[in-house]
Amino acid sequence: MCRSSIRFVLSLLAVAAVSASARAEDVLKPAAAPMAEPAVDFAPTALPPATIPAASEAAATSTQPAVAEPSPSPQSQSQAAAQPSPIQPAVADTAQPTTVDAAQPAAFVPAMDPPAAGAAPVPAADAVEQIETVLEVQPSDMAWSLDSIPQAERAINIPFAQTTRKHALLLIVDHRAFQAAFNKNTWHDFFGLDSGGVRVGLGLRFGILDGLDVGIYRLSNASDAFDTYEIDMKWRFLRADRHYLDVAIRAGLTWFSQRNADDAVGGFGQLLISRMLFKRLTLGTGVLFHSDSSGEMKSQRDTQWSLAIPGAVEIRILPWLAWNVEASVKVAGYGAKWPSFSTAVKFLTPRHAFSLILTNTQHVAADGLVANSNRDYKNLIIGFQIQREFPL
């Protein structure tokens, strides 16, 4: 009985000891640590390549999940308290950077110096190019533009190869004195402008297409016994921007109308070659033929036709001022002694040109220009010409 009781008590003590031991192990075992959220990297962006501060390295390594370890001793807790927490933004000592491991590359943002106080912002590359393009357009270039003045389709009376602008109407008014400009009656006749025998011309030209125009011109008789009507067409078939030269042909009819007598008709043709250089200088030449030319001293016994080589120059001195010189030299058929010669100062304004002319001939149409002049260069006369362009 006693032995049985002792065995029972010992069994109870053994069971109690095992239970106590199991509870002690549960108390000593630490709880599993929760997953830590990735720490925010508060490291400065202006860092040298491949380096970050030590504090940022510690923050980067803190993004790994925490491994559960036994509770640290009081001594280790005091040492850990002296170090900054990895989840708090630490003030990095940039004077002592550490090299980042190549196996774990970190994002790098290049450093940029802050702009100086009061400094103007630097424009983008495209903006700089646009500003340079705008600066290339100078007011002087606009002043020398050819778009605002009448098309240079003639010097004074001798035409160039250019034609009247497309769908534009050009009005031409000519006036030539008869008396010499410089003589004993110069002041009384006002350089011959208001003396008798003046020749007046009225003309219209219309641009049908770019490079094709038509014209009609009327001249009073002056010292002749007839009025002159000229109808022509001009076609430019070569352009200077493609073939270096402007080349055109001009053909038409001349109708001689006179009172108490039969009228007469003649035909003419002209080859025109011209070139404009630098928007300042225009040169022109060609060949002119007329089947029934005119002259102040021409008679029925003279040859009817004439062939001449004309030439003309226009120099644009200022945006509003040009100087013209032209001449026509007879090479075959009827012709007077002196080649026809004219010079003029031309004033240019928008859609308008006014020329003050000094010349040795009253003739301004093809029938007279082809046959030279009876006046020498000591008996020059004065005239003027008005051109007015009307865009339609």
PESULBEL-V361974 format. One record per residue. N is the residue number from 1. RES is the residue in one small letter. PHI is phi in degrees with one decimal (999 if undefined). Layout:
n res phi
N RES PHI
N RES PHI
This chain:
n res phi
1 m 999
2 c -66.8
3 r -65.2
4 s -64.2
5 s -64.0
6 i -65.2
7 r -62.8
8 f -65.1
9 v -66.5
10 l -65.3
11 s -63.4
12 l -62.8
13 l -66.3
14 a -65.6
15 v -63.2
16 a -65.6
17 a -65.3
18 v -64.2
19 s -65.1
20 a -65.0
21 s -64.9
22 a -66.8
23 r -68.3
24 a -66.4
25 e -66.4
26 d -65.2
27 v -69.6
28 l -73.8
29 k -74.4
30 p -74.8
31 a -74.2
32 a -65.4
33 a -76.0
34 p -68.4
35 m -65.8
36 a -82.4
37 e -73.7
38 p -60.4
39 a -77.3
40 v -81.0
41 d -84.3
42 f -97.3
43 a -69.5
44 p -62.9
45 t -84.4
46 a -82.7
47 l -122.7
48 p -67.2
49 p -60.0
50 a 65.0
51 t -137.3
52 i -139.5
53 p -64.4
54 a -62.2
55 a -64.3
56 s -68.0
57 e -62.5
58 a -64.5
59 a -68.4
60 a -66.7
61 t -71.0
62 s -75.7
63 t -76.8
64 q -72.1
65 p -59.4
66 a -71.2
67 v -98.3
68 a -67.9
69 e -132.1
70 p -61.2
71 s -59.1
72 p -68.4
73 s -75.0
74 p -57.7
75 q -67.6
76 s -69.0
77 q -66.2
78 s -67.9
79 q -70.5
80 a -68.3
81 a -65.6
82 a -75.1
83 q -96.9
84 p -69.7
85 s -70.5
86 p -68.5
87 i -95.1
88 q -106.9
89 p -65.2
90 a -92.1
91 v -79.7
92 a -78.6
93 d -89.6
94 t -69.1
95 a -73.7
96 q -126.7
97 p -76.0
98 t -117.8
99 t -77.0
100 v -79.9
101 d -63.4
102 a -63.5
103 a -71.6
104 q -125.9
105 p -66.2
106 a -107.6
107 a -64.4
108 f -124.6
109 v -113.8
110 p -61.9
111 a -78.7
112 m -130.3
113 d -69.6
114 p -65.7
115 p -64.2
116 a -66.9
117 a -65.2
118 g 81.5
119 a -76.3
120 a -75.5
121 p -65.0
122 v -81.9
123 p -70.9
124 a -67.3
125 a -62.3
126 d -63.3
127 a -64.6
128 v -64.6
129 e -63.0
130 q -65.5
131 i -64.7
132 e -63.1
133 t -64.7
134 v -67.4
135 l -68.8
136 e -68.0
137 v -84.6
138 q -98.7
139 p -58.2
140 s -64.6
141 d -64.7
142 m -65.4
143 a -67.3
144 w -88.1
145 s -63.0
146 l -92.7
147 d -74.4
148 s -92.0
149 i -106.1
150 p -58.8
151 q -58.5
152 a -76.6
153 e -91.7
154 r -156.9
155 a -80.2
156 i -122.6
157 n -114.9
158 i -83.9
159 p -79.1
160 f -91.9
161 a -77.6
162 q -66.3
163 t -116.5
164 t -62.8
165 r -58.5
166 k -58.7
167 h 59.9
168 a -118.2
169 l -111.2
170 l -111.3
171 l -98.4
172 i -125.7
173 v -124.7
174 d -118.9
175 h -143.6
176 r -130.4
177 a -75.7
178 f -104.7
179 q -73.4
180 a -62.0
181 a -67.8
182 f -121.0
183 n -153.9
184 k -70.0
185 n -105.7
186 t -56.7
187 w -71.2
188 h -69.4
189 d -96.0
190 f 49.0
191 f 60.9
192 g 84.7
193 l -69.6
194 d -112.3
195 s -85.4
196 g -73.4
197 g 77.0
198 v -67.9
199 r -112.6
200 v -119.7
201 g -124.2
202 l -127.4
203 g -141.3
204 l -134.6
205 r -129.8
206 f -131.0
207 g -84.6
208 i -74.3
209 l -134.5
210 d -72.1
211 g 104.3
212 l -142.6
213 d -142.7
214 v -130.7
215 g -150.1
216 i -135.7
217 y -142.9
218 r -126.7
219 l -123.3
220 s -71.7
221 n -73.5
222 a 53.8
223 s -86.5
224 d -84.3
225 a -93.1
226 f -144.0
227 d -91.2
228 t -117.5
229 y -119.2
230 e -123.1
231 i -123.6
232 d -148.9
233 m -134.8
234 k -125.8
235 w -127.1
236 r -93.4
237 f -103.1
238 l -127.8
239 r -110.7
240 a -67.5
241 d -70.5
242 r -116.0
243 h -127.1
244 y 73.1
245 l -124.5
246 d -90.4
247 v -128.2
248 a -142.1
249 i -121.0
250 r -131.7
251 a -141.4
252 g -174.2
253 l -123.1
254 t -118.6
255 w -109.1
256 f -98.9
257 s -105.5
258 q -141.2
259 r -79.4
260 n 55.0
261 a -158.5
262 d -73.3
263 d -76.2
264 a -132.9
265 v -134.2
266 g -134.7
267 g -116.9
268 f -144.6
269 g -142.2
270 q -147.6
271 l -101.3
272 l -119.1
273 i -132.0
274 s -149.9
275 r -153.8
276 m -103.9
277 l -119.7
278 f 58.7
279 k 58.9
280 r -123.8
281 l -127.7
282 t -124.4
283 l -117.5
284 g -147.3
285 t -155.9
286 g 153.8
287 v -136.7
288 l -126.6
289 f -128.8
290 h -135.3
291 s -78.3
292 d -146.5
293 s -75.0
294 s -122.7
295 g -162.0
296 e -63.7
297 m -111.3
298 k -75.8
299 s -123.0
300 q -67.5
301 r -80.3
302 d -78.8
303 t -60.6
304 q -76.7
305 w -94.5
306 s -147.2
307 l -131.9
308 a -141.1
309 i -115.2
310 p -91.0
311 g -151.3
312 a -149.1
313 v -136.0
314 e -127.7
315 i -116.7
316 r -90.0
317 i -76.8
318 l -130.4
319 p -56.0
320 w -111.9
321 l -138.8
322 a -137.2
323 w -124.9
324 n -121.4
325 v -138.4
326 e -146.8
327 a -155.5
328 s -134.6
329 v -115.5
330 k -71.8
331 v -116.7
332 a -158.6
333 g 78.8
334 y -73.5
335 g -170.5
336 a -78.3
337 k -74.5
338 w -104.9
339 p -61.0
340 s -68.1
341 f -140.8
342 s -148.4
343 t -138.2
344 a -152.5
345 v -103.4
346 k -112.6
347 f -103.0
348 l -111.9
349 t -135.1
350 p -53.8
351 r 62.5
352 h -148.0
353 a -142.1
354 f -124.5
355 s -118.5
356 l -101.8
357 i -114.9
358 l -125.0
359 t -148.8
360 n -113.6
361 t -144.7
362 q -85.0
363 h -75.1
364 v -128.1
365 a -102.7
366 a -62.8
367 d -65.6
368 g -92.6
369 l -66.2
370 v -74.9
371 a -112.6
372 n 63.2
373 s -143.3
374 n -88.4
375 r -92.9
376 d -86.1
377 y -87.1
378 k -95.1
379 n -118.4
380 l -74.7
381 i -116.5
382 i -108.0
383 g -155.4
384 f -147.5
385 q -141.5
386 i -119.8
387 q -121.2
388 r -135.5
389 e -102.2
390 f -121.7
391 p -67.0
392 l -111.6
